[in-house]
Amino acid sequence: MTEPKPKTFALIIFIIGVFMSALDNGIISSALSTINYAFNVSEVQGTWGVTLYTLGMAISTPIAGKLADRYGRKKLFLIEIAIFALGSLMVALSANFPMFLAARVLQSFGGGGIFIIASSHIISTYPKEKQGGLLGALGAINGIASVVGPNIGSLVLNVSGHWSWLFLINLPIAVFVLIAGTMAIPETKAAHGGNLDFKGLIFLTFGILSFMLAIANIQSQAFLSSLATPQVFIFLILGVIFFIIFSQIEKHIKGKVEPFLPYNLIRNSGFLLTLFMGLLSGTLIAIFVFIPSFVEHRYGISASNSGIWMSGIGLGSIIGAGVGGTLVNKFGATKSLVISGILSTLGFTLITFLSPTTTWFLVSSTLAGIGFGMLMGAPFQVLMSEIAGEKQNGVALGTLSVSRQVGLTLAPTIYATLVQGGFANFVSDKLSHISGTAGIHAGQSVENLYVQIRHLTGTAHTQALAAFQQTAQMAYQNMFFVSIIASVLILIGGFYLYKHNF
């Protein structure tokens, strides 16, 4: 079919859609306690509103990418927006918690394909020399949404007085995107010559679902022991089985059936390495969750002001996403991965070992944010599209997004385990020598320990607080050290792909 000409207004519509979907999880995080109270559910039960949304996104993303390539990216993008809007409406009107969870799943099925379809549109519509910058802009939109989402959520909650408005505000945006998209977005699709591989799609879906459920059931307070629980290891085993079956299905597809994820990609070392690096990039993005508690526990910043210190890493990631696109246009995807790996490694190393004050932390976290922010947009997506080719572009980008989501979902549990482990002997080793702290007991969360210490008075308060901050430095050091390892692995992976001309 004839290549459509790029349209700036169409790109703006895609950007608005991406921003709307990316904003959702950030917005809901600011209202989780309010929602839990409204439905009278526990904090653990309440997290399923986020977990199920993540599961639905992971499942729907590669499916939406594949269907968009086959049936038309404009068509699937508008369908995804409509599903997201319907899900948002159902969430806002939920009369009970089961209905709320079901609506969140429906909403996630709509949100899963928006970013991937927007990326595929850029790659199929714009010349190669412009793709890096535009994909970087999409990545920056995700970064902006992750930073401003909680703030927008708090503002809407304070003004409206009810959590349902957090989801109702999606409706006018979605209506605009649907109307404007129908008129302005050109249709694009990849060439195809066979029937869709529904059998492979089913087993891939079950495989992703099993792995994500296993991750969701891992407990940060008892990471290793929870791996041995049935709700974790059974789902892990099922996930492996489903993926093996899926791989064999793709390997033996014949006739007029078009494979969901072609076997030549599954056995392509560049494709697999890019997926692994995508997972690692997800673990770096997950650092966002722990920045407020880190600056509160390490530097004594008040909880109400701790979120401000996300500004460095947030602003850095936004800048990095834009810079990453420019670098891809100038040097190529693999060189850009090497550069981002170097910056990310340097930034997290400075945070881990050389940030004695908040000023130093702000500088170090900004540098780290620039490094991993570059990974949120252009380099991975351009590299993956080059490896996969035009025909397999959508599903390859979708699979990359799932790998990043897996890293983003798994990392907080690992980080929380490392931080909690760093405080394991705090009461017996540090507080036992300070008079006036006998009432503080071990075995509770780090936050509860901190609250109890802040309620102490006199010398006991000063000494206990200094001991707590010293322990926090070492405990969070473990977490940031993992981010150094992830950054180094991305650096090595990028260098390997560069040397082997991917």
N, C-alpha and C positions, 0 to 999 in steps of 0.2 A: 504494500500500500504506500501511497505518497507520504513522505515525511512532512508532518505539520510544522508550521513556522512557530517558533517560540513566542509566547504572549506574556508580557509582563504582568497584566492583570490576572491571568490564569495562575501564574506563580504566586502572586499575593494571596489568592484564594487558597492555594495549597498550604502556604505558610500559616494562614489563619486557622485552617483545620488542624495542622500539626500542633500549633500553640494550644488550641482548645483541648486536644486529647492529652498533651503532655502536662498540662496544668492540673489535671484532675487529681492525681495521687498526691500532689503537693497541697492542693486545697483541702482534701479530706483529712490530711494529717493534722490540720489545725482544729478539726472538729470531732476527732475520734471519741474523746471523753464525753462530749455533749451527745453524740449519737448513741454511745453505750448507755448513758443515763436515760435517754428517751425511750430506748427499747428494753431497759432494765436487764442488760446483759453484762457479763464480766469483761475485764480488760482483755483476757485471752480470747474469749468468744468474739469480742469486737474486732480483733485483728483480722478475722476472716473476711471482713469487708475489703481489706487491702489484699489479703492472700488470694482470694478467689478472683479478684480483678487481675492480679499478676498471672495467675494460672490461665485465665481466659485469653489474656494478651499473648502469652507464650504459645498457646495452641493455635490461635487464629492468625497470628502474624505470617507464618510461612504459607498457610492456606490462602490467605488474602493475596499475598504476593503472586502465587501461582495462578490463581483465578484471574487476577488483573492482567497478567501477561497474556492469558488465553482469551478472555472475553472482552477486554478493554479496560484501560486504567481509569479513564473518566467514569465509566459506568460503575466500576467497583468502588471507586473513591466516594461517589455520591451515595451508593448503598451503605458503605461503612459509616458515613456521616449520619445518614438517616437512622441506622441501627443505634449509633451512639446517642443520638438525640432521644430516641424512644426509650433507651435504657436510662438516660438521665431523668426523663419525666417519670418513669416507673420508680426510680430510686426516691425521688422527691415525694411521690405519693404513697410510699410504702406504709402500710398500716401495721405491719409487724416485722420482726427481724428476719424470718425466713423469706418473706417477700423482698425485703431489702437486699438480702444476699443474692437471690435469683435475679433481681434487677441489675445488680453490680456485674454479674456474669454476662448478662445480655449487653450491658454497656461496654464491657471489655471486648466482646466479639466485634463491636463496631470500632473501638479504639485501636485494635491490634493492627489493622492494615493501613491506617492513615499515613504514618511516617514512611513506611516502605513504598507505598504507591506513589507518594510525593517524590521520593528519591528516584524511583524507576522512571517517573515522568521527566525529571531533569536529565537523566542519563539518555533517555530515548529521544529527547526533543532538542537539547542544547548541544552545541559543538563541544568537543572534548576540552578545549582550552578554557571554557567557562564552567565546566562541570564541578571542578574542585571548589571554586569560590561559592557556588550556589549550594553545594552539598554542605560546605562549611557553615553557610548561613542557616541551613536547616538544623545542623547540630547546635549552633548557637541558640536557636529558638528553644531547643530542648533544655539547654543550660539555663537560659533565662527563666523558663517555666519552673525548673527545679528550685531556683533561688527565690523567685517572687511568689510562688504558689502558696506557701504557708502564710505569707504576709497578706496576700489577697484574701485567702480564706478567713483569716482573723478579722479583716476589715469588713467583709460581707457578713460574717457572723455577728459582729458588733452592731452593724447598721440595721440588719434585718431582724435579728433576735431569734432566728430559727435556722437550723442546719439545712433544711430543704432548699433554701435559696442558693446554696452552694452548687446545686445541680440544675436548678431552674434557669440560672444565668447562661447555661449552655444552649438553651432552646433558641433565643433570638440569633445567636451566633451561627448555630447550625442551619437555621432557616435562610439566613443571608448566604451562607456557603452553598446551600443546595440551589437557590435561585440563580446566584451569580455563576456558580460552577456549570449549571446546565447551559447557560448562554455563552460562557467565555472559554471553558476548558476544551482544548482539542482532544479528540479521541486518539489513543495510541494503543497498539497491542503488538506482541511478539508473534512471529510466524510459528505456526504449529501444524502438525500433520497427522494427529491421531486422537484417539479417545483419552479422556482423563483417567489417570491411574487411581481409581477410588480405593482399591484394596491397599495400595501403599499409603494413601492418605489416612486411612483408618488406623493402620498400625503405627504410623508416625505420630498421630494424635495421641494414641494410647501410651506410646513411649514417652512423649513430652509430659503428659498428664501424670504418669507414674513417677518420673523423676522430680517434678515440681511438688507433688504431694509428699514425697520422701523428704525433700528439703524443708517443706513447711512444718513437718513434724519433728525436726531436729530441735533439741532444747539447748539453749545457750548455757544454762546453768549446769548441765551435765552432758556436754557435747559428745564425748567418746561413748559413754554408757547409753545415750539415746540412739546411737547408731545401731546398737544391738537390739533395740526394741522392734517388735513385729511391724508397727506402723511405719517404720523407716526401712528396715532391711528387706521386708517383703516388697515394698514399692520399688526399691532399688533393683532387686532381682527381676521384678516384672518389667521395669524399664529396659534393662539390658536385654531381656528375652524379646521384647517388642522391637527394639532397634535391630537386633540380629535378624529377626524375621523380615523387618522392613528392608534391610540391606539385601537379603536374599531375593526378595520380591523384585527390587529394582534391578538386580543383577540378571534375572532371568526373564525380564519383560520382552515379549516378542510381538510381532504382528503390528496392528494399528494402534496399540496402546502407547500413549506418551507417558514416560516415567515421571513420577512426581518430583523426585530428586535423582537425576540421572546418575548411574553407577560410576560414570567417568569422573564425576565430582566427588563422590564418596571416597574413591581411591586416589584422589589428587592430593598430594602432600601439601601443596600451597593452599588449597581450600581448607584442609583440616587444620593446618597451622594458623590460618587466619581466624577460623572459628575459635581456636584455643586462645588466641590473643584477644579476640572479642570478649570471651569470658573473663579474661584478666582485666580488661578495661572496665567491665561491670563491677569488679571488686574495688577498683579505684573510685568509681563514682559513688559507691556505697559509703565512702569516708564521710560524705556530707552529713550523714545521720549522726555521726559522733562528734562533730566539731563543737556544737554548743556544750555538751557535757564535758568535753576535754578542757575547754578554756575555763569552764566553771570550776572543775576539780583541780586543774593544774595551776591556774593563775588567780583563782579566787574571784573571778568575775561573777556578778549576780546572775541568777537564772533569767531575769527579765532582760538583761543586756547581752547574754551569751550569744544569742542568735546573730547579733551585729557582726561578730567575728567570723561569720561565714562569708562576709562580704569579699574578703581577699580571695579565697578559693573559688567563690562563685563568680566574681568578676574575672578572675584569671581563666576559668573554664570557658566563659563567654568569649573573651579575647582569643583564647587558644583555638576555639572552634573556627572562628573567622580566619585566623592566621593559618590554621591547618589547610584550609581550602586554597589559600594563596600559594602556600608551599607546594601543594600537590600540583597546581598548575605549572609551577616553575621547575620543581625538581622531580616530580613523580611521587607515587603513593609510597613506595618502599623507603625511599630516602626520608620522606616526611615521618614515617613510623620510627625510623632511627632517631631523628631529631626530637620527636615527642618523647621517646623513651629516655633520652639523655636528660631533657628538662624535667620530666617527671621524677626520675631517679634522684637528680640533684635536689629538687624541691623537697621531696619526702625525706631525704637524708638530712637536710638542714632542719626540718621539723623534728626529726627523731633525736638528733644529737646536738644541734646548735641553735635552739630557740629558748633562751633563758627568760625572755620577756615577751609581752604581747606584741610589741613592735616587731621584734625579730620573727615572731610567729606569723604576723600579717604578711611580711615580706616573703617568708619561706612558703607559706600556703598559697600565695598568689603565683609564685613560680611553679609550684606543683600543679595548681589549677590550670595554668597555661599548658603544661605538659600533657595532662590527661584530657584537657578540654579539646586539644587537637584531635584526639581519637574519637570524639563524639560525632564528628561529621564526615569530612571528606576522605581521609586516607584509607580507612577500612572499606568504605563503600565503593570507592573507585577501584581499589585493589580487587575486591570481590567481584565487581562487575567485569573487570578485565579477565579474571580467571574463568568466570562462568560464561561470558558471552551474552549477546543480546537475547537469545532464545531462553536462556536459563537464568536471566538476571533477577527476576522477581523472587523466585523461590530461594536463590542464593542469598539475596539481601535479607529475606525473611528469616532464613536459618541463622544468619549472622546476628540478627536482632534477638533471636531466641537465646543464643549462646551468651550474649551480653546480659540478657534478663536473668539467666541462670546464675551468672556471677553476681549480679546485683541482689538476687534473692538469697544466695548462700552466704555471701560475705558478712552481713550484719550478725549472723549467728556466730561465725568464727571470731569476729572482732569482739563481740560481747563476751564470749568465752575467754578470750585472752585477757581482756580488761578485768573481768571478774576473778580470773586466776591470779592476776597480779596483786589483788587485794586479799587473797585467800588467807594469808597468815598475818594480816595487818593488825588485828586486835591483839593477838598473842605476842607478836614480835615488837610492835611499836607502842601500842596504847598501854600494855601491861606495866610499863615503866613510868607512866605518867599518872600521878595521883589525881583523883577526882574523875577518872574515866571508867571506874569499875562497873558502872551500870550499862556500858556499851558492850553488846554481845556480838560474837561472830556469827556467820551463817546468814546474814541478811544482804540485801542488795547494796551496791556501792552508793546509790543515791540516798538510801535510808541511813547509812553510816555517816554520810556527809551532813545530812540534816541534824542528826544527833550531835555531831561535833560542833556544829554552828550554834547549838543551844547551850553549849558549855559556857562557863564564865571564867574570868580571871586568867591565871597562869595556865590552867588546864586547857582552856580554849586556845590560847596562843600556841602552846606546845603541840597539842593534838592536831591543830590545823596545819602547822608546819610539817608534821609527820605525814599527814594525809596528802598534802600537796607533793611531798617528796616521793611517796609511794605512787601517787597518780602519774608522776613523770615516768617512772619505770613501767607501770602497768600499761599506759597508753603507748609507751615506746614499743612494746611488743606488737601492738596493732599496726603502728606506722611502719615497723620493720617488715611486716607482711606486704605492705604497699610498695616498699623498696624492692622486694623480691619480684613482685608482679611487674613493676616498671622495668627492671633489668631483663626479665624474660621477654617482655615486649620489644625491648631494645635488641636483644639477641635474635628474636624471631624476625624483626624487620631487617636486620643485617643479613640474615640467612636468605631471606626472600630476595633482597637486593643482589647478593652475590650469585644467586641462581637465576637471575633475570626474570622474575615473576612480574 
